[in-house]
Amino acid sequence: MNTKLTLSLKKSVIEKAKQYAKANNQSLSQIIESYLEKITSDDPGLGDPELDSIRRIISLPDDFDLKKESRISKHS
């Protein structure tokens, strides 16, 4: 089950993202979810040089379990 997230972004960014999503036959939600999974993943196979620099910005505890937390927040 998915949960809703509200974001505040520049209008120009949203419009470009919508165009990108449409051109790639994806929803904006799919793109954002994929991006967040990549930057929070400990799996080096998901690494992306551009995302690696961003990944360092997010600081999560060593025992943070994304899958567990995602399941909990989805049922809230």
N, C-alpha and C positions, 0 to 999 in steps of 0.2 A: 504494500500500500504506500502510495506517495504522500508526501506532506507539502504544504504550500510554503513558499518563501517569497518575501517581498523585497525587491532591490530598488535602490534609487541610483540611476545612472544618467549620464548626459544623454539628451535626446539624440544627438548625432551618433553616439555609440550604439544606441538601441536600433536606430534605423539601419546602420551598417551591419549590425549583427543579424537583423531580420533578413536583409538581402543575402548575407552569407548563408544563413540557415536555409533559405528557400533554394538557393543555387546548389546546395548540397543535400537537398531532400531530407532535412532534419528539422526538428523543432528547436526553438531557442532553449527550451528546458533540457533537451537531450544534449545539446552542445555544452551547456553550463554544467550539467551533471558529469559529463565525461571529463571536462576540464578539472572540476573539483576532485574527481576520483584520481586523476593523474597527479595533481599537485600534492595530494595527501597520501599517496601510495608509498609503501616501503619497497615495492617491487621495482628493482632496477630496470626490468624489461619495459616498464612504462615510462622510463626516463625520456626526457626531451630537453635538449640543450637550452632552449628558450625558457622552459618551465623550471629548470633546475635552479636558476637564479631567483625565481619567484618562490619556489618551494622553501627556500631558506627564510623567507619572511614569516611563514607560519610556524609557530612554535607549539608543539603538542607534547604532552607528557609521554615519557617512554612507554608507559603501559596503556596508552590510548588505543582503543579498539574501534576503528571506524565502522566496521560491520555491526558490532554490538550497539554502538551509539546510534547508528542509522536505524536499526530496528526499533530501538527504544523511542526515538523521536518520531518515527512514523506512526506509532501507536498512541501518541500523546494527543 
